[in-house]
């Protein structure tokens, strides 16, 4: 079973590398030039996957397996972290954080309660209905270990936009500041 898994991973990596070149995807290079995030298209070119590339060795790893309509990436100034934004549908978006260490990439979990729905008024929460828009997206790196993320939603005519400043240390993200759209 383990041998089959290893073979499958290597076959996928080999098949992903040529696909990166043939589809002319977006590429976001790290500031130090050692790494890149590339997107590959699938599903008749309507959906994308995110691929991490260690440019020195040519090794690749899938960091966003698919289901997004578009991706964007923002590198930390020191090239140790990446914030990946994915637009899943016209009305849904998500952000993921990753840490790069010794040429390997790992995902960093976002802290709990970053969903903007937590910040709706009690009246809007009480109304029955679906959210018409929900998105969490990384906006910018403030320094090598702090990233600003915005969580937005709209329900029953109430818009909420909550900003979070996260500090990343040892592979964990912690909220160190949060404020509504109007209050920096």
Steps between C-alpha positions, in 0.01 A plus 500: 500500500779742591684422176183574302462835677862597429468402134174696468658811648799482265278443196287800592809718548634393161168570331458837673833646384423493123146624565642812661681596181226405250211698650686829549366540856556790735826476694593678822875485571635535853709810574815285538433323168525148649128419487191564295128441516347402169149417400393222265170483322265202484133433429516651151707789633228626736656398833850533644739318731782662695848349467802584717828481307847483654676659202848386604411128497194504276294317763130581511217449745128563466396754763152575367349185350230671300154642484598865468414732214814704559798523735732775614804483724676748725850417625641620832805726454738227625350226275419278800121538478237517230138614516289333232160645404249283314174615346291184522185648346376843406391552862745288705870546565755356739854565615765249601837559662809290440847481652808415293791347685801326342321478165189334646158656536238447769162658564440724800149490645315829528386587854137422590218754477635693204176450307328837458165339587611506866493880481148542358243674720270273703208612279678393180605168657137432599365545148454183302682492171829435334803719484517665162875557524779356718870550455823482695802640316855601578565864419869561574801409709577768757842347567664158477273348769177704487228479239173692469191297416149629429185299564184626332138393483155632415177367644151648502632834380774529765860518379784408732868545424735396780879548477746277684873539545655159554845433636661176394750330724622140489229398257208647696291805416369721783267799476682800647258769377153515353279786391193572291532656154472856634726478797875467458 
